[in-house]
Amino acid sequence: MANKFHNPKTVALAGKYSLGGEVPAGSRVLYVSGQVGLDSKGKLGAGIDKQCDLAWRNIGQVLKAAGMTYRDIVKINAYVTDPRFMTAYREARGRYLPNEPFPASTLVIVSGLADPGMLVEVEVVAAK
């Protein structure tokens, strides 16, 4: 049985996400720590576009190591340090998750992350 997403018509959606994600009994669940815009050498990407892309690429590598793909994501928590970065974040996310059903998702504007140069952090839960 595949992951199931719930979007009751009685609750409005404000974007490309699902209101709830259900994992079937017996699934393997993977919790991916917050990924930031660091490349494989630990260098921080220049600007929000590059950092968003690197964060999503890093998520993909962790998923791959667990035998999963972006399609197995059931929940996303994303943090950006400036409301002006929301568009760049959503565009990057859309490149990695282009089709429905979309995972349940939360996007929060925060005053800072672990390093002052970090502009975005994304954590996910996946199940297969």
C-alpha positions as CSV (number, residue, x, y, z in Angstrom):
1,M,0.0,0.0,0.0
2,A,1.3,3.5,-0.9
3,N,1.4,6.6,1.2
4,K,-2.0,8.3,1.2
5,F,-2.6,12.1,1.2
6,H,-5.7,13.8,2.5
7,N,-7.2,17.0,1.3
8,P,-10.8,17.4,2.5
9,K,-12.8,19.9,0.5
10,T,-13.9,21.6,3.7
11,V,-10.3,22.9,4.4
12,A,-8.7,25.4,2.0
13,L,-5.3,24.9,0.5
14,A,-2.9,27.8,0.2
15,G,-0.4,26.2,-2.1
16,K,1.1,23.0,-3.5
17,Y,0.9,20.7,-0.5
18,S,-1.4,18.2,1.1
19,L,-3.2,18.8,4.4
20,G,-2.3,15.3,5.7
21,G,-0.1,12.4,4.9
22,E,-0.8,8.9,6.0
23,V,1.9,6.1,6.1
24,P,0.6,2.6,5.8
25,A,1.3,0.0,8.5
26,G,4.6,-1.8,8.1
27,S,6.3,1.1,6.2
28,R,9.9,2.0,6.8
29,V,10.0,5.6,8.0
30,L,13.0,7.9,7.4
31,Y,13.5,11.2,9.2
32,V,15.9,13.4,7.3
33,S,17.7,16.0,9.4
34,G,17.4,19.6,8.3
35,Q,19.5,20.1,5.1
36,V,21.0,23.4,4.2
37,G,22.7,24.9,1.2
38,L,26.1,23.2,1.6
39,D,27.8,21.4,-1.2
40,S,29.6,18.0,-0.8
41,K,32.8,19.8,0.3
42,G,31.0,21.8,3.0
43,K,30.9,25.1,1.1
44,L,27.8,27.2,1.5
45,G,26.1,28.1,-1.8
46,A,26.1,31.7,-2.9
47,G,22.6,33.2,-2.6
48,I,19.1,31.8,-1.9
49,D,18.6,30.1,-5.3
50,K,21.8,28.0,-5.0
51,Q,21.2,27.2,-1.3
52,C,17.7,26.0,-2.0
53,D,18.9,23.8,-4.8
54,L,21.7,22.3,-2.7
55,A,19.3,21.6,0.2
56,W,17.0,19.7,-2.0
57,R,19.9,17.8,-3.7
58,N,21.2,16.9,-0.3
59,I,17.8,15.5,0.7
60,G,17.8,13.5,-2.5
61,Q,21.1,11.9,-1.6
62,V,19.9,10.9,1.9
63,L,16.7,9.5,0.4
64,K,18.8,7.5,-2.2
65,A,21.0,6.1,0.6
66,A,17.8,4.7,2.2
67,G,16.5,3.3,-1.1
68,M,13.9,6.0,-1.4
69,T,13.0,8.9,-3.7
70,Y,11.4,12.3,-3.5
71,R,8.1,10.6,-4.2
72,D,8.4,8.9,-0.8
73,I,8.3,12.2,1.2
74,V,5.2,12.5,3.3
75,K,6.1,15.7,5.3
76,I,8.3,18.7,4.8
77,N,9.3,21.4,7.3
78,A,11.1,24.3,5.7
79,Y,12.7,27.4,7.2
80,V,13.8,30.5,5.4
81,T,15.4,33.6,7.0
82,D,13.6,36.2,4.9
83,P,10.0,36.3,3.5
84,R,11.5,37.4,0.2
85,F,13.0,34.0,-0.1
86,M,9.7,32.2,-0.2
87,T,9.4,32.3,-4.0
88,A,12.9,31.0,-4.5
89,Y,12.2,28.2,-2.0
90,R,8.9,27.3,-3.7
91,E,10.5,27.3,-7.2
92,A,13.3,24.9,-6.0
93,R,10.9,22.6,-4.3
94,G,8.8,22.5,-7.4
95,R,11.7,21.3,-9.5
96,Y,12.2,18.3,-7.1
97,L,8.4,17.7,-6.4
98,P,6.7,18.8,-9.6
99,N,3.6,16.5,-9.4
100,E,0.7,15.7,-7.2
101,P,0.2,14.3,-4.7
102,F,2.2,16.8,-2.8
103,P,3.5,16.0,0.7
104,A,2.1,17.7,3.8
105,S,4.2,20.8,4.4
106,T,5.1,23.7,6.7
107,L,7.1,26.8,5.7
108,V,8.3,29.1,8.5
109,I,10.2,32.4,8.4
110,V,12.9,32.4,11.1
111,S,15.3,35.0,12.3
112,G,18.3,32.8,11.7
113,L,19.8,29.4,11.3
114,A,22.9,27.6,12.8
115,D,25.2,29.7,10.6
116,P,24.5,33.4,9.8
117,G,25.2,32.7,6.1
118,M,22.6,29.9,5.9
119,L,19.4,31.2,4.3
120,V,17.2,28.0,4.1
121,E,16.9,24.7,5.9
122,V,14.6,21.8,4.9
123,E,13.8,18.6,6.8
124,V,11.6,15.8,5.6
125,V,10.0,12.6,6.7
126,A,9.7,9.9,4.0
127,A,8.1,6.4,4.1
128,K,8.2,3.4,1.9
